[in-house]
Amino acid sequence: MTHGLWPDPAGRALELNSNDQALDEWFLAYATRAYRGDFTLVTGALNAPEGVNLMGNASLIGLGLLFAPLTLAFGAPVTFAVATAVNLAATGAGWYLLLARTLGLHRLGALVGGAFCGFAPGMVSQSNAHLHMTAAWLVPPMVWCVVALAREHRRAVRRGLLLGALAAGQFFLGEEVLFLTALTLGLFCLAYTATARPFPRAALHGLGVGLGVAVFVAAALLAYPLWVQFDGAQSAHGGVFSPGYYAADLRSFAAVSPLSLAGDDGAARLASGPAEYTTFFGAPALIVVLGATVWLWRRPAVVACTVVTIVLFALSLGPRIVVGHERTEQWGPFALLSGLPVVEWALPARFALAAIPLLGFVLAQAVHVALTQTETLKLLVPVAVVASLVPLAPRPLPTAPRTPVPKFFTEGYWHGFAPRDGTIVPVPLPDSHNPQSMRWAAATDVAFATPQGWFIGPYGRDGRAAVGIWPRPTAQLLARVVTNDAAPALTDRDRVALRRDIAYWHASCFVLADGQPGAEALKSTLDALLGPGERVADVWVWQARTT
């Protein structure tokens, strides 16, 4: 799936979401600063000098710290490629082990379920630079803890300690995955106790003690990070992405993802983007799951999984039902949750991601029962399950060449123009539409600060969350130069604004790389503002002067 990145990780990118990849690589590189004792949850290395609250962003802290040695040795692009592959493989392997060893399912059934959990269309689409969503390999161990607590209460405290530690670890891998996991486990426990006969009273003691310990441990470990996220410097309130826009189209559930073998590019219109094909399960797979549920209706776990899946699917429809890319007047169940704390940060369509393990369990259970407890269906059921999943098998992630990071940064020339942790101003400045120059800092393991950037911060109305910051006058001027591909007539007002912006950014220099859109016009503009630039390696450099 990731072979397109391997020939040249630094020179190739995911074609469908290269901007988020640039952001991910910056976060992965920033985490290496922890190895020199210079890592904070609010950093001025991006959006200098005001900084960015890492807890309010999908900042990949866990992955960054885990893979920091790899990043220091080979660079953030290599780490990104490795993490993209490892997340899928490790998640699938974790579910296989849970299904085969903990739940005792037939190995073929466990293999089918594990493969589906690791490589379902939703996981594949999120692999387009949403590493915080695919880093779900701690979820199977968390589920193991819950299962173990329900089965035996004698080691409840020890398993509760482990569950709390795993939850804290998942928080730093992907906070949204932890939220979805907790929600799904809660719904499953309710559905299971409602359908199980006799009522599993013996499980309540172990679950009560273990979950109480887990909550205490997780709260103790996460108290400070959560305070930073919700009340620390640069914290932002409210969701930044519209739940109506990131809602699932009702027709998408029966569609096949464009990233699957049998996918159709025309189905892409049923999702908000190529990283959000979270509900593209395909009609054959859903029919098989429904048939398996009817067949195995006496098994409470199967029925509970299907019931919770329906609830998650309903939530994924968002506040208004969308059918065939047309928004209807029918309210969706998510409308009841809109505006609630934490929930307002969630994207509705991603609730369907939490249904993947539930569907995987139903499919695995169907194969297990067919192979171990029946003769007439021993061949038919496994063939039907596998046949329904073949159209969903993933294609390799599309990749494309990208502009390499200038040698000015990769070969260390920048040290002659800015001190360590000084501010270098890329020309034009990075933003959510074009954050590629953030890769310049990532190539140095974020050894210097960058103004602006692609991040979430408190720059919306009344301090609510917004993407990026309102650009300063000089940033706006340079953006207009790129748009018009022409150097403007400069005024004294432009020069005064430049001096103020240099002072505000604490800028050491401005850097313009070869091949930038509007490069000639940008060079002429900066020559007029700061004097003739200096050619160094493959960039133009202007010393930042306030006089």
LINCORTA-V612750 format. One record per helix or strand of 3 or more residues. SS is the DSSP state (hx for helix, st for strand). FROM is the first residue (numbers start at 1). LEN is the number of residues. If there is no record, write none. Layout:
BEGIN
ss:SS from:FROM len:LEN
ss:SS from:FROM len:LEN
END
This chain:
BEGIN
ss:hx from:3 len:4
ss:st from:12 len:3
ss:hx from:18 len:19
ss:hx from:54 len:3
ss:hx from:61 len:6
ss:hx from:68 len:7
ss:hx from:76 len:27
ss:hx from:107 len:13
ss:hx from:121 len:6
ss:hx from:131 len:4
ss:hx from:139 len:13
ss:hx from:156 len:18
ss:hx from:175 len:21
ss:hx from:201 len:31
ss:hx from:250 len:5
ss:hx from:265 len:6
ss:hx from:283 len:13
ss:hx from:300 len:17
ss:st from:320 len:4
ss:st from:326 len:6
ss:hx from:333 len:4
ss:hx from:343 len:3
ss:hx from:348 len:26
ss:hx from:380 len:11
ss:st from:399 len:3
ss:hx from:407 len:4
ss:hx from:413 len:4
ss:st from:423 len:5
ss:hx from:438 len:5
ss:hx from:461 len:3
ss:hx from:473 len:12
ss:hx from:492 len:14
ss:st from:507 len:7
ss:hx from:519 len:12
ss:st from:534 len:3
ss:st from:539 len:5
END
